[in-house]
Amino acid sequence: MNTLIEMYDERAIENILAADMFRPERIIYLCPKEIAQDRSRQDKLRAFFQRRGWKPELVFIEISPFKADAIFRQLLAISKKCPDCAVDVTGGSDAALFATGMFTAQTGAPAFTYSRKKNRFYNISGADFADNLVCTLSYTVEEFFLMAGGTLLPGRVNNAILSKYLQDFDPFFECFLRFRRKWPNIVSYIQRISQTEYRQKPPLSIQGKYTVKGERGSKNCANEEALRALADIGFIRNLKIVSGESVAFRFRDATIRTWLRDVGSVLELYAYKACIDSGIFNDVIS
């Protein structure tokens, strides 16, 4: 098989799994008008396969997913140009499945499918290469975005460095649980005393007033117990508190500074580590 015919499906995984498993030279997508004319979507598929380490020729042919006769004629036309073709019937409409049945019966072209439940490919007709074959593929989060036509943009967290902080996440979460009812005020206080002028490098050493402005004209005082707890887990250093007057400390590093100034970071990081610890995910992105 040098040419794989795919019935384009709304479920992105159906459009790439067989191709990525068998790696033909050419993939022909029979797809609706909006996909056949969407260069951006097509380029994302090309980028996906390139990221996976290969560059198949991609061909997009417009069809109506509900007209079996038209799909059948298109399949016959493809088989004349590409007699070495095979058809993946995993995705697509009922009409496409019906047309493929007529096509394989008339031409003897190989046809196969994939079972998500059993994670195996199965020979439907003449596709011995796909007979009861276990799918061994796995994908990263970024690859899932690409196959679906999206882009994974940089977030609040640099995932490349998270592994260095894994041992910090449980103590950080325990600290949050201990002060969870006051956590928004604690983070708000840290934000207030560590403000930075626009375009200036955020300093790690902080000195501020003991009491700062809170929400809606209220006052927000330093939570001494919480600050000492953050010092105990190593998130802040050189903590000096003059009760009622001032607070000074140094963030351990710029990453910790970011997390302590973001009220939701602790939950996001704990969820990230829980996913890592579960051992059931191939890739985890925060």
Secondary structure as UniProt FT lines:
FT   STRAND          3..7
FT   HELIX           12..22
FT   STRAND          26..31
FT   HELIX           33..36
FT   HELIX           39..51
FT   TURN            52..53
FT   STRAND          57..62
FT   TURN            65..66
FT   HELIX           68..81
FT   TURN            83..84
FT   STRAND          85..88
FT   HELIX           94..107
FT   STRAND          111..115
FT   TURN            116..119
FT   STRAND          120..125
FT   HELIX           128..130
FT   TURN            131..132
FT   STRAND          133..134
FT   HELIX           141..147
FT   TURN            148..149
FT   HELIX           159..165
FT   HELIX           166..178
FT   HELIX           180..182
FT   HELIX           183..193
FT   TURN            198..199
FT   STRAND          205..209
FT   STRAND          211..213
FT   HELIX           215..217
FT   STRAND          219..221
FT   HELIX           224..232
FT   TURN            233..234
FT   STRAND          236..242
FT   TURN            243..245
FT   STRAND          246..251
FT   HELIX           254..260
FT   TURN            263..264
FT   HELIX           265..278
//
